[in-house]
Each structure stands twice: as structure tokens, then as C-alpha cells.
Amino acid sequence: MPPAADRTVLSAESNQALGLAHFAIDFMGDEPGKRGEPGPKVLERTNWFHTDACLCGVSAIALGTNAPTVLRREADAYRASHKAVHWAKGSVRGGVPVFGSETDVEVEKAVVANGAAVREWDSNGTNFGFSAEREQHRAGEFGHNDFYAVPLAAAQLRGRDGAYALRGMVLHDEIRGRLAEVFSLKTYKIDHVVHGAIASAAVFGAMMGASPEQIESAAGMVVAHAIPFRAIRHGHQLSDSKGASAAISTEFAVLCVKRAMMGFVGPKDIFRNPEAIFNLMPLRMGGAHPDAAPGMKAGKRSPFDLVLSRAGDDFTVMGMHFKLGLYEHQSAGALQGLIDLVGRHPHLLDDQSGDNIEKVVVRAYEPAFSIIGDPHKRDPHTRQSADHSMLYLASTMLRKALELHAARKGASLGWKELMLGPYDFDKKAIHDPLTRRLMDRTTFEHGGPEYDRRYPDGIPTSVLIIDDEGQTLDSGLVMYPAGHARNTTADLRGILAHKWRMLGSLAVRDPDALVRRFSSLQDMSERDIASLYDFEIQPRPGYE
């Protein structure tokens, strides 16, 4: 257990919104014993997640995906006209750029455009809301590393260096990750991006010099004025709103900070407010502990204590997971199971038509079964629906294995070789005849209580393949697939390097140089940070 001085506990009976503001200001300050002092492993891991996010973003822009294109066009209409912002002291520029530009635009417009680009592929980092140390802090809420544009923008506005920007990124991941451990938004059909929006208000405010009360106001406005629901992710064919949800919520969070710093006073003490989501939803829809319910109704407490790390290696980013390609994170166990099975039983691939495979059965836990096993996703027609379809994801990876085995019999078929990329989700791929035949042979089942109880510690999944002779081949239970924070066997650095090169090659002529550009933030000067996004993105028209 980390020393007490390395963490802060905001009790359920306290004003956690104000406490969060004080914690964020101290974390971004300079006072020893109060400032954020994450260890080298934490800084390295956050650097990796930042690089991963940026490569996802610039490749989505290069291929002309819709939401980033629209939001970049919108941002360009809000060019910054001043040398410094008027709402904060100590700024050195009036706006910040979008990816691949040197033109400054209003900060909230840059944040929404860059955030949407990062999230477009649904391929950047993921958290599952699980504390290995505290059993009561395993709410299992999702979240993603979509928000690095916020601390980066603040560092650019203030003329600060890479170490300062990186510390802000660690802080953002810490706040949203710890909130995900203690409050399940999805239980109440609320989109997971709310935790990230609250973190954005705290981090951006602290980095821009807001007072604790101003940050409290901004967080109150975020929760009281702009709660997105999971309607964003429901339906036969998902829309741009799915990928842009985090960006849109964060745009509002940044605006709330600006308004608070100009004098607007938002709702105070939002976590204890009986009419705000944290108390209202558990009281009305179930989930409130009987001992806590009276205090929640009276506005005297929230449903949870919040534990935040200040120093050392016990930061929530260390429990976050990498996606090794484009796929919904709940499917990682199934993809690992498929890779394991075709590696152990290569005869499954000897007939390129797939006729050696009679049936595929995937079993997993809730909420995976409901989210990517939704009957609406059995016949995806858009990329946003295809990457949320277990049948499509598993069948596409299996189709790639069949094709590669036919071309290079005996070649290795691991994560690098079978990695799902953007062109596995274009219109041609979505309607590929072999993929569709494999989907028809695949079923997705709920594994029941034995699977459910193992989440969110792992991603409990198993894959069965019945071959053409009736033999059943079993992957066994997959808990920690490659990319999972508790996986100890995969060459994570090597697989990520392959992913980054794949995505970078879609956007620039020299992908290795682009990877280096985004890496090692802690060594970057103020000038390096100011021009971090000033590079040319090569467009690749024709992607649909």
C-alpha cells in the first residue's frame, strides 16, 4: 500500500467537487509534498497512451472520416484573434491548433476536433473501473484515453513545457479513472464520458490558474447542464455521435472553465447534490446502500469515497489497457482466443473458403454480451456498428487468418499479422462475402455467473471452434489478453510499435518520425510543445 502522503482521500461526507479542485491545483503546482510526483513507470505508460491516441487521431484525419472533418472545419471558423486569452492570466497565445496545423483556434474548438479524431477509430486506451486494492472500488465503468488534448492545450496556452503537459495528462487519467472505479454510469444508461468531462474541468482549470471555487463551479455546470446518455450507442447503425461523445462533452467542460473564470457561478458541491446524477440515479433506480441512502437524500453525502494518488507508481493509468488494433475493447478476449486457437490448430485454415470451420462459439460476460452482442449488430452496415459487433470482429480476424495462411502457409499469425486496421472496416470489408459466411457460422453467448464475476478484473471470454470433422477445439478461459494491464506474456512494446507504424503510415510519409514526435513528452521544451501539432497530414481520399 502506498504511503498516506502519496494519496488523497475525499470522503463521501465532504464537498468532493471542491476537494477535487484543491487536489488538481496542488498536483499541478510546485510545492513539494503536494505537487504531483508520478514515478517513471507512470510517466512512461502515459507517454505510450498519448502516442497511441495521437496516431489514432491523425490517421482518422488522413482518411477523411466524417466527424473529425466536420469538427476541424468548424474549428477553422473560430480562429483566435488575440495574442492571449482574456479570461485567464499568464497565457502566451490566444488559441491552440488542431492536429496538422499551425493556425490557432479557440481552445474548446481545438479540443473537440482533436478529441473526436483520437476517438474516431475506437482504438485508443481503455479503463475498466477496477481497483485491485479496494474491493468496494470495482464499479466497472468504462473510459478511454480521449482527453489528452485538454492538458496539452493548457500547456500551449500557458507556454509550458512537456513535463508540465505530461503531468496534466497523468492527473486527467487519475481523476477519470478513479471516478470509474466508484460510480457505474452505464448502470443508469449514462455515457461513460461524464467522468472524463469532470476530469477535464478540474485539469484544465488547475492548469489555467482557476481558483478552487471556479473549478467547483465548472464541474457543477458539467454535471447539471450536460449529461449524455447511452442513446448515443444504441440502434441498428451507430452514428458520428458515438465516436465524438467524449470530445463534445469535453468541449463543454472547457467552456465551463472559461465561464467560471469570467465570473459565472455554477452549482456547488455537485457530488452531494440530491438532484444530480450521483445521488439521484442510485436513489431512484437502485444501487444506493441502505446505510448511505438517508444522507444521500439529504444532500449530506455522495455514494462513494474518492481515493486519488499524488506520487509513486499507484496511479490508475497503470491499470488501463491498450487496444492492439481497431476493435471494441470488450472483444479483446475473443480475439486473443482466436489467435491462440488458429496458432494451436493451423488445420482450421487449410481451406481458404473457411469450410474446415463448421461453427464458432464465443462466450463472454455482461456487459460485453449486451453491448457487442446486441442483435442490432448482427448485420452492421457502418464502421461504427461493425467495430461494436462481436460477430463481425471475430469473423474479420478469422477471415484475415484464412487469407494470410493461404498466402504464406506456416507463417506466424499473431497480433501483428492479424491486427485489425481501418481498411478492415471500410464498405468493401464490411460486406466481404467470406466474412459474412463466417458470421453466419458464429454465435455469441452469455457465459453466465462464472464469467460475470470475473469482470472487471479481467475480460473473461472463451472461444470454441468446431471443425468440419466435428472436433471441438477450446481456447480455454481468456482473462488477460494482450494489451490488458495484467497480461504478462505479450510483447506489448513491439505490438504497439507495429500498430503505430501502421496508423502513422496512413497519415505521413515517415511514420517513425511521427511516432518520435509524440513520444517522450517529459523531455520536450516549451517550443516543442507549442509546435507539437505543426506537421503535414497527407490526405488519403476514397476511404468509406
Backbone hydrogen bonds, N-H to C=O, Kabsch-Sander energy under -0.5 kcal/mol:
donor,donor_aa,acceptor,acceptor_aa,energy
6,D,3,P,-1.9
7,R,4,A,-1.5
8,T,308,L,-3.2
10,L,8,T,-0.6
10,L,306,L,-3.3
11,S,9,V,-0.8
14,S,11,S,-1.8
16,Q,14,S,-1.5
19,G,15,N,-2.4
20,L,16,Q,-2.8
21,A,17,A,-1.6
22,H,18,L,-2.3
23,F,19,G,-2.5
24,A,20,L,-2.5
25,I,21,A,-2.4
26,D,22,H,-2.6
27,F,23,F,-2.7
28,M,24,A,-2.0
29,G,26,D,-1.2
34,K,31,E,-2.1
35,R,31,E,-2.7
36,G,27,F,-2.7
37,E,310,R,-2.7
39,G,312,G,-3.3
43,L,39,G,-2.0
44,E,40,P,-2.5
45,R,41,K,-2.4
46,T,42,V,-2.4
47,N,43,L,-2.3
48,W,44,E,-2.2
49,F,45,R,-2.3
50,H,46,T,-2.5
51,T,47,N,-2.7
52,D,48,W,-2.7
53,A,49,F,-2.4
54,C,50,H,-2.5
55,L,51,T,-2.4
56,C,52,D,-2.0
57,G,53,A,-2.3
58,V,54,C,-2.7
59,S,55,L,-1.6
60,A,56,C,-1.7
61,I,57,G,-1.8
62,A,58,V,-2.3
63,L,59,S,-1.8
64,G,61,I,-1.7
65,T,60,A,-2.0
69,T,65,T,-1.6
70,V,66,N,-2.7
71,L,67,A,-2.6
72,R,68,P,-2.2
73,R,69,T,-2.0
74,E,70,V,-2.2
75,A,71,L,-2.3
76,D,72,R,-2.0
77,A,73,R,-0.8
77,A,74,E,-1.1
78,Y,75,A,-2.1
79,R,76,D,-0.6
80,A,104,D,-2.0
85,V,93,R,-0.8
91,S,88,A,-0.6
92,V,157,L,-3.4
93,R,157,L,-0.8
94,G,82,H,-0.8
96,V,105,V,-2.1
100,G,533,Y,-0.8
101,S,98,V,-1.0
101,S,533,Y,-1.2
104,D,102,E,-0.5
105,V,96,V,-2.6
106,E,78,Y,-2.7
109,K,106,E,-1.0
110,A,106,E,-1.9
111,V,107,V,-2.5
112,V,108,E,-2.0
113,A,109,K,-1.8
114,N,110,A,-2.8
115,G,111,V,-2.6
116,A,112,V,-1.9
117,A,113,A,-1.7
118,V,114,N,-2.2
119,R,115,G,-1.6
120,E,116,A,-1.0
120,E,117,A,-0.6
122,D,119,R,-1.4
126,T,321,H,-2.4
127,N,143,G,-2.4
131,S,137,H,-1.3
132,A,130,F,-0.6
135,E,133,E,-0.7
137,H,134,R,-1.7
139,A,181,E,-2.5
140,G,129,G,-2.5
141,E,180,A,-1.7
143,G,127,N,-0.8
145,N,125,G,-1.1
146,D,144,H,-2.2
150,V,147,F,-2.0
152,L,148,Y,-1.9
153,A,149,A,-2.1
154,A,150,V,-2.1
155,A,151,P,-2.4
156,Q,152,L,-2.2
157,L,153,A,-2.7
158,R,154,A,-2.1
159,G,155,A,-0.8
159,G,156,Q,-0.7
160,R,155,A,-2.8
162,G,524,M,-2.3
163,A,524,M,-0.5
165,A,161,D,-1.8
166,L,162,G,-2.9
167,R,163,A,-2.0
168,G,164,Y,-1.9
169,M,165,A,-1.7
170,V,166,L,-2.3
171,L,167,R,-2.3
172,H,168,G,-2.3
173,D,169,M,-2.4
174,E,170,V,-2.3
175,I,171,L,-2.5
176,R,172,H,-2.3
177,G,173,D,-2.2
178,R,174,E,-2.2
179,L,175,I,-2.2
180,A,176,R,-1.8
181,E,177,G,-0.8
182,V,178,R,-0.8
182,V,179,L,-0.8
183,F,179,L,-1.8
185,L,183,F,-1.0
188,Y,185,L,-1.7
189,K,186,K,-1.9
190,I,185,L,-2.1
191,D,228,P,-2.5
194,V,191,D,-1.5
195,H,192,H,-1.0
196,G,192,H,-0.6
197,A,193,V,-2.2
198,I,194,V,-2.3
199,A,195,H,-2.1
200,S,196,G,-2.2
201,A,197,A,-2.1
202,A,198,I,-2.1
203,V,199,A,-3.0
204,F,200,S,-2.5
205,G,201,A,-1.7
206,A,202,A,-2.3
207,M,203,V,-2.6
208,M,204,F,-1.7
209,G,205,G,-0.5
209,G,206,A,-0.8
210,A,205,G,-2.9
215,I,211,S,-2.2
216,E,212,P,-2.4
217,S,213,E,-2.1
218,A,214,Q,-2.3
219,A,215,I,-2.7
220,G,216,E,-2.2
221,M,217,S,-2.3
222,V,218,A,-2.2
223,V,219,A,-2.1
224,A,220,G,-2.5
225,H,221,M,-2.6
226,A,222,V,-1.4
230,R,189,K,-3.1
232,I,229,F,-1.8
233,R,230,R,-1.7
234,H,231,A,-1.3
242,K,239,S,-1.2
243,G,239,S,-0.6
244,A,240,D,-1.9
245,S,241,S,-0.8
245,S,242,K,-0.6
248,I,244,A,-2.7
249,S,245,S,-2.3
250,T,246,A,-2.3
251,E,247,A,-2.4
252,F,248,I,-1.7
253,A,249,S,-1.9
254,V,250,T,-2.6
255,L,251,E,-2.1
256,C,252,F,-2.5
257,V,253,A,-1.9
258,K,254,V,-2.3
259,R,255,L,-2.7
260,A,256,C,-2.6
261,M,257,V,-2.6
262,M,258,K,-1.0
263,G,260,A,-1.3
264,F,259,R,-2.6
266,G,264,F,-0.6
272,R,269,D,-1.0
273,N,269,D,-0.7
276,A,273,N,-1.7
279,N,273,N,-0.6
279,N,276,A,-1.0
280,L,276,A,-3.0
281,M,277,I,-1.6
283,L,279,N,-1.8
284,R,280,L,-2.6
285,M,281,M,-3.1
286,G,282,P,-1.1
288,A,282,P,-1.2
292,A,289,H,-1.1
293,A,289,H,-2.1
296,M,292,A,-2.1
297,K,293,A,-2.7
298,A,294,P,-1.7
299,G,296,M,-1.0
300,K,295,G,-3.0
301,R,295,G,-1.0
302,S,12,A,-1.7
306,L,10,L,-2.6
307,V,305,D,-0.5
308,L,8,T,-3.1
308,L,306,L,-0.5
310,R,6,D,-4.0
311,A,6,D,-1.5
312,G,37,E,-1.9
315,F,313,D,-1.9
318,M,315,F,-1.8
319,G,316,T,-1.9
320,M,317,V,-1.4
321,H,126,T,-3.6
322,F,483,G,-2.5
324,L,322,F,-0.5
325,G,323,K,-0.9
326,L,420,L,-2.4
327,Y,122,D,-0.8
327,Y,325,G,-0.7
328,E,387,D,-0.9
331,S,328,E,-2.4
332,A,329,H,-1.4
335,L,331,S,-2.3
336,Q,332,A,-2.4
337,G,333,G,-2.3
338,L,334,A,-2.3
339,I,335,L,-2.3
340,D,336,Q,-2.5
341,L,337,G,-2.4
342,V,338,L,-2.7
343,G,339,I,-1.6
344,R,340,D,-1.9
345,H,341,L,-2.4
348,L,345,H,-2.0
349,L,346,P,-2.0
350,D,347,H,-1.3
352,Q,350,D,-0.7
354,G,351,D,-2.4
357,I,354,G,-1.9
358,E,356,N,-0.6
358,E,466,I,-2.4
359,K,466,I,-1.7
360,V,441,R,-2.4
361,V,464,L,-3.0
362,V,443,T,-2.6
363,R,462,S,-2.7
364,A,445,E,-1.9
365,Y,460,P,-0.6
369,F,365,Y,-2.4
371,I,367,P,-2.3
372,I,368,A,-2.4
373,G,368,A,-0.6
373,G,369,F,-0.7
377,K,374,D,-2.7
378,R,375,P,-1.6
379,D,376,H,-0.6
386,A,382,T,-2.7
387,D,383,R,-2.5
388,H,385,S,-1.2
389,S,386,A,-1.6
390,M,372,I,-2.7
390,M,388,H,-0.6
393,L,389,S,-2.7
394,A,390,M,-2.5
395,S,391,L,-2.1
396,T,392,Y,-2.6
397,M,393,L,-2.1
398,L,394,A,-2.1
399,R,395,S,-2.5
400,K,396,T,-2.3
401,A,397,M,-2.0
402,L,398,L,-2.2
403,E,399,R,-2.2
404,L,400,K,-2.7
405,H,401,A,-2.4
406,A,402,L,-1.8
407,A,403,E,-1.7
408,R,404,L,-2.7
411,A,408,R,-2.4
418,L,414,G,-2.5
419,M,415,W,-0.7
419,M,416,K,-0.5
421,G,419,M,-0.5
424,D,421,G,-2.0
425,F,422,P,-1.8
430,I,426,D,-2.7
431,H,427,K,-1.4
432,D,429,A,-1.7
436,R,432,D,-2.4
437,R,433,P,-2.1
438,L,434,L,-2.5
439,M,435,T,-2.3
440,D,436,R,-1.8
441,R,437,R,-0.9
441,R,438,L,-0.5
442,T,439,M,-1.3
443,T,360,V,-2.6
445,E,362,V,-3.3
447,G,364,A,-3.7
451,Y,448,G,-1.3
452,D,448,G,-2.4
453,R,449,P,-2.4
454,R,451,Y,-1.2
455,Y,452,D,-1.4
458,G,454,R,-2.1
459,I,479,M,-3.0
461,T,478,V,-1.9
462,S,363,R,-2.2
464,L,361,V,-2.9
465,I,473,L,-2.6
466,I,359,K,-2.7
467,D,465,I,-0.6
467,D,471,Q,-2.4
468,D,356,N,-1.4
470,G,467,D,-2.0
473,L,465,I,-2.8
473,L,471,Q,-0.6
475,S,463,V,-2.7
478,V,461,T,-3.7
479,M,477,L,-0.6
484,H,481,P,-2.5
487,N,484,H,-1.8
492,L,490,A,-1.7
495,I,491,D,-2.6
496,L,492,L,-2.8
497,A,493,R,-2.2
498,H,494,G,-1.8
499,K,495,I,-2.4
500,W,496,L,-3.2
501,R,497,A,-2.1
502,M,498,H,-2.4
503,L,499,K,-2.6
504,G,500,W,-3.0
505,S,501,R,-2.2
506,L,502,M,-0.5
506,L,503,L,-1.1
507,A,504,G,-1.5
508,V,504,G,-2.3
514,L,510,D,-1.5
515,V,511,P,-2.4
516,R,512,D,-2.3
517,R,513,A,-1.9
518,F,514,L,-1.5
519,S,515,V,-1.0
523,D,520,S,-1.6
524,M,521,L,-2.1
529,I,525,S,-2.2
530,A,526,E,-2.4
531,S,527,R,-1.5
532,L,529,I,-1.3
534,D,531,S,-1.8
535,F,533,Y,-1.6
538,Q,507,A,-3.7
538,Q,536,E,-0.5
540,R,62,A,-3.4
543,Y,540,R,-0.7
